[in-house]
Amino acid sequence: MVELFSKNLYEQARQSSKGNQLKFKFTKSDVRNILNNEPYYPEDIKRRVEKIIYEQMRKYMYLF
């Protein structure tokens, strides 16, 4: 059995489609602001994280 709170976003989305209510309440602007204010990671890493999160937001659009 797969837990609803999995480290794997695909598994969470799959469980959500079975009737569990999973919604994310953040925007691209929120992601951008968090990454811009993060002082420790280099810019190339922050841009990669941003790209990955945006792709996940696009892929699982119905969860936003």
C-alpha positions as CSV (number, residue, x, y, z in Angstrom):
1,M,0.0,0.0,0.0
2,V,1.3,3.4,-0.9
3,E,1.1,6.2,1.7
4,L,-0.6,9.4,0.8
5,F,2.5,11.4,2.0
6,S,5.1,9.9,-0.1
7,K,8.5,11.4,-1.2
8,N,7.4,10.6,-4.7
9,L,5.2,13.3,-6.2
10,Y,3.8,10.9,-8.8
11,E,2.6,8.6,-6.0
12,Q,1.0,11.5,-4.1
13,A,-0.8,12.5,-7.3
14,R,-1.9,9.0,-8.0
15,Q,-3.4,8.7,-4.5
16,S,-5.0,12.1,-4.9
17,S,-6.8,10.9,-8.1
18,K,-8.4,8.1,-6.0
19,G,-10.5,10.6,-4.1
20,N,-8.0,12.0,-1.6
21,Q,-7.9,15.8,-1.7
22,L,-4.4,17.0,-2.4
23,K,-3.9,20.6,-3.4
24,F,-0.9,22.8,-3.5
25,K,-1.3,26.5,-2.7
26,F,1.8,28.1,-4.0
27,T,2.6,29.9,-7.3
28,K,5.5,30.4,-9.5
29,S,6.0,33.8,-7.9
30,D,6.2,32.1,-4.5
31,V,8.9,29.7,-5.8
32,R,10.8,32.6,-7.4
33,N,10.7,34.7,-4.2
34,I,11.9,31.8,-2.0
35,L,14.8,31.0,-4.3
36,N,15.8,34.7,-4.8
37,N,16.0,35.1,-1.0
38,E,17.9,31.9,-0.4
39,P,21.5,33.0,0.5
40,Y,23.5,29.8,0.5
41,Y,23.1,27.9,-2.8
42,P,24.7,29.1,-6.0
43,E,22.5,30.6,-8.7
44,D,22.9,27.7,-11.1
45,I,21.5,25.3,-8.5
46,K,18.7,27.6,-7.7
47,R,17.7,28.0,-11.4
48,R,17.8,24.2,-11.7
49,V,15.5,23.8,-8.7
50,E,13.2,26.5,-10.2
51,K,13.1,24.6,-13.5
52,I,12.3,21.3,-11.8
53,I,9.5,22.8,-9.7
54,Y,8.0,24.6,-12.7
55,E,8.0,21.4,-14.7
56,Q,6.3,19.5,-11.8
57,M,3.7,22.3,-11.6
58,R,3.0,22.0,-15.3
59,K,2.9,18.2,-15.2
60,Y,0.5,18.1,-12.2
61,M,-1.5,21.3,-13.1
62,Y,-4.7,19.9,-11.7
63,L,-3.2,19.9,-8.2
64,F,-2.7,23.7,-8.1
